[in-house]
Amino acid sequence: MSANEESLVVAKDLGKRYGDFIALHPLDVKVSSGEFFGVFGPNGAGKSTFIKLLTGQLKPSIGGVEVLGINAALQPQKLKANIGIVPESESPPSYLTPGEFLQFVGKLRGVGDLDSKVEHWMDWFGLQEKRDTMCKDLSKGQRQKVMLASAFIHEPKLLFLDEPFANLDPIYQRKCRQWLLDMVANGGTIFLCSHVLEMAERMCNRMAIINNGKVLAAGTVKGLKESDEETLEDVFIRLVGHSIEEAERLSDEGIDEEE
């Protein structure tokens, strides 16, 4: 880490207990300002647990997390006021319109010139025709746009995104990717969880691969490859395949890793 960078996310010896199984332990990670850090793994690998621990949505059973110098477990509300979060499966409140929800979030975050900010993101995401539609009547993609707009509206310097493009069409996937890359180029920091490896190739400075609640490897995309010929898909299959084989071995020996 260079002298002009600071660690915005610091997790030490982190883990979350589920019965006799401790997910992600021992997890040590630092994300510096200006980084695009990605966590990748198959469905059910533990990516959402990872991001929930870092954002104060779950309390760790072991270890601790500081984000922006804030203890995530002890001051989750303070933390959430200073970052942007897009959870994987959360939707905006059903009986608010997109504009009402963005106004609500903007007031909570103390956004100045709020009306113009709301209009900007309504336009940016193509939601003007749905401004009087209750969120329960929006499509999945439109609800995802509202959630992204609510994370962007207060212009946080740190974003946590869990499968943020899952319901977006290709046009808005590309538009959002470029906005996020511009954010990082201008000094912002992003922590992304996804199972789409293309994201790592296109966007991430560093990444971690996880499976079965364990971090299998972490580093730069280039550093994780064993040769120039190996693709990131090869890396993923090599690491995750070994993890599956180990889980099967433990199962055969009568050792249950999960609750």
C-alpha positions in Angstrom: 0.0 0.0 0.0 1.5 3.3 -1.0 1.8 6.3 1.3 -1.2 8.1 -0.1 -3.5 5.1 0.3 -5.5 4.2 3.4 -7.1 1.0 4.5 -10.8 1.5 4.3 -11.7 -2.1 5.2 -9.8 -4.1 7.7 -10.9 -7.5 8.9 -8.8 -9.6 11.3 -9.2 -13.2 12.2 -12.9 -12.9 11.1 -15.4 -15.8 11.3 -19.1 -16.4 11.7 -20.3 -19.5 13.6 -23.1 -21.6 12.4 -23.5 -24.5 14.8 -20.1 -26.3 14.9 -19.0 -24.7 11.5 -17.2 -21.4 11.5 -17.7 -19.7 8.1 -14.8 -17.8 6.5 -12.5 -18.2 9.5 -9.7 -17.2 9.7 -10.4 -14.3 7.4 -7.9 -11.4 7.2 -8.5 -8.8 4.5 -7.6 -5.2 3.8 -9.1 -3.1 1.1 -7.4 0.2 0.3 -8.8 3.4 -1.0 -9.0 3.4 -4.8 -9.3 -0.4 -5.0 -11.9 -2.4 -6.9 -11.9 -5.6 -4.8 -14.0 -8.6 -5.8 -15.1 -11.7 -4.0 -16.1 -14.6 -6.3 -17.5 -18.0 -5.7 -20.4 -20.4 -6.7 -23.9 -20.0 -5.3 -23.9 -20.7 -1.6 -20.1 -20.2 -1.2 -20.4 -17.6 1.6 -20.2 -14.4 -0.4 -23.3 -12.8 1.2 -22.1 -13.7 4.7 -18.7 -12.1 3.8 -20.3 -8.8 2.8 -22.8 -8.8 5.7 -20.0 -9.2 8.2 -18.1 -6.3 6.7 -21.2 -4.0 6.6 -22.5 -4.7 10.1 -25.5 -6.7 9.0 -24.1 -9.7 10.8 -22.0 -9.7 14.0 -18.8 -11.8 13.8 -18.5 -14.7 16.2 -14.7 -14.4 16.0 -12.4 -11.5 15.1 -13.4 -8.0 14.2 -14.0 -5.6 11.3 -13.3 -1.9 10.9 -14.7 0.0 7.9 -13.8 3.7 7.5 -12.4 3.5 11.0 -15.8 2.4 12.4 -16.3 -0.9 14.3 -18.9 -2.6 12.1 -20.3 -4.8 14.9 -20.6 -2.1 17.5 -21.7 0.9 15.3 -23.6 -0.6 12.4 -25.9 2.4 11.9 -23.0 4.9 11.8 -21.3 2.7 9.3 -24.3 2.3 7.1 -24.7 6.1 7.0 -21.3 6.5 5.5 -21.2 3.7 2.8 -23.4 2.5 0.0 -24.8 -1.0 0.1 -26.7 -3.0 -2.5 -27.7 -6.3 -0.9 -28.3 -9.4 -3.2 -32.0 -10.0 -2.5 -33.3 -6.8 -1.0 -35.9 -4.6 -2.7 -37.2 -1.1 -2.0 -40.3 -0.8 0.2 -43.3 -2.0 -1.6 -45.6 0.9 -1.0 -43.3 3.7 -1.9 -42.7 5.0 -5.4 -39.1 5.2 -6.6 -38.9 8.9 -6.1 -40.3 8.6 -2.6 -37.8 6.0 -1.6 -34.9 8.0 -3.0 -36.1 11.1 -1.1 -36.3 9.0 2.1 -32.8 7.7 1.6 -31.4 11.1 0.7 -32.9 12.7 3.8 -31.4 9.9 6.0 -28.0 10.5 4.4 -28.2 14.3 4.6 -27.9 14.8 0.9 -27.8 18.4 -0.2 -29.8 19.6 -3.2 -31.8 16.5 -2.8 -34.6 17.1 -5.4 -32.1 17.5 -8.2 -30.1 14.4 -7.1 -33.3 12.4 -7.1 -34.2 13.7 -10.6 -30.7 12.9 -11.8 -30.8 9.3 -10.8 -34.4 8.8 -12.0 -33.2 10.0 -15.4 -29.9 8.1 -15.3 -31.7 4.8 -14.7 -34.6 5.5 -17.0 -37.2 5.5 -14.2 -39.1 8.7 -15.0 -42.1 6.9 -16.5 -42.4 4.8 -13.3 -42.1 7.8 -10.9 -45.7 7.4 -9.6 -45.6 3.5 -9.6 -45.4 1.7 -6.3 -42.2 -0.3 -6.1 -44.2 -3.5 -5.6 -45.4 -3.1 -9.2 -42.0 -2.6 -10.7 -40.2 -5.3 -12.6 -37.1 -7.0 -10.9 -34.8 -4.9 -13.1 -36.5 -1.7 -12.2 -36.4 -2.5 -8.5 -32.7 -3.2 -8.9 -32.2 0.2 -10.5 -33.9 1.8 -7.5 -31.6 0.0 -5.1 -28.5 1.0 -7.0 -29.7 4.6 -7.2 -30.3 4.6 -3.4 -26.7 3.4 -2.9 -25.2 6.0 -5.3 -27.3 9.1 -4.3 -25.2 10.3 -1.4 -21.9 9.7 -3.3 -20.2 7.5 -0.7 -16.5 6.9 -1.1 -17.0 3.2 -0.4 -19.6 0.9 -2.0 -20.5 -2.7 -1.1 -22.3 -4.5 -3.9 -23.7 -8.0 -3.8 -24.6 -9.4 -7.2 -25.5 -5.8 -8.3 -26.2 -6.6 -12.0 -28.2 -9.8 -11.6 -31.5 -8.3 -12.9 -30.2 -5.6 -15.2 -30.4 -5.7 -19.0 -27.1 -5.6 -20.9 -27.4 -1.9 -21.6 -27.6 -1.0 -17.9 -25.0 -3.6 -16.9 -22.5 -1.8 -19.2 -23.6 1.7 -18.1 -23.3 0.7 -14.4 -19.9 -1.0 -15.0 -18.6 2.2 -16.6 -19.9 4.4 -13.8 -18.3 2.2 -11.1 -14.9 2.2 -13.0 -15.1 6.0 -13.2 -15.8 6.1 -9.5 -12.7 4.1 -8.7 -10.7 6.2 -11.2 -11.7 9.3 -9.2 -10.6 7.8 -5.9 -13.7 5.8 -4.8 -13.5 2.2 -3.5 -15.7 -0.8 -4.3 -16.2 -4.2 -2.7 -18.1 -6.5 -5.0 -19.5 -10.0 -4.5 -20.4 -12.0 -7.6 -20.3 -15.4 -9.2 -19.6 -13.8 -12.6 -15.9 -14.2 -13.3 -16.0 -11.7 -16.2 -16.4 -9.0 -13.6 -13.0 -9.8 -12.2 -11.3 -9.7 -15.6 -12.9 -6.4 -16.5 -13.0 -4.5 -13.3 -11.1 -5.8 -10.2 -7.7 -4.8 -9.0 -7.7 -7.7 -6.5 -10.0 -10.6 -5.8 -10.7 -13.5 -3.5 -12.2 -16.9 -4.5 -14.3 -18.6 -1.8 -16.3 -21.8 -1.6 -18.0 -23.7 1.3 -17.4 -20.7 3.6 -13.6 -20.8 3.1 -11.3 -18.4 1.3 -9.4 -20.5 -1.2 -7.1 -17.8 -2.6 -6.7 -14.0 -2.8 -4.5 -11.7 -4.9 -4.4 -9.9 -8.2 -6.0 -11.6 -11.2 -2.6 -12.1 -12.7 -1.1 -13.3 -9.5 -3.7 -16.1 -9.1 -2.8 -17.6 -12.4 -0.1 -20.4 -12.5 0.8 -19.6 -16.1 0.1 -17.1 -18.8 -2.0 -19.8 -20.6 -4.3 -20.3 -17.6 -7.5 -18.4 -17.7 -9.4 -17.0 -14.7 -12.0 -19.7 -15.4 -9.2 -22.3 -15.2 -8.1 -20.8 -11.8 -11.7 -20.9 -10.5 -12.3 -24.5 -11.5 -8.9 -25.6 -10.1 -9.5 -24.0 -6.8 -13.2 -24.6 -6.3 -12.8 -28.2 -7.7 -10.2 -28.9 -5.0 -12.5 -27.4 -2.4 -15.3 -29.7 -3.5 -13.0 -32.8 -3.4 -11.9 -31.9 0.1 -15.5 -31.5 1.3 -16.3 -34.9 -0.2 -13.3 -36.4 1.6 -14.4 -35.0 4.9 -17.9 -36.3 4.3 -16.6 -39.8 3.6 -14.6 -39.6 6.8 -17.7 -38.7 8.8 -16.7 -35.0 9.4 -19.6 -32.6 8.8 -18.3 -29.0 8.1 -21.7 -27.3 8.2 -24.6 -27.3 10.6 
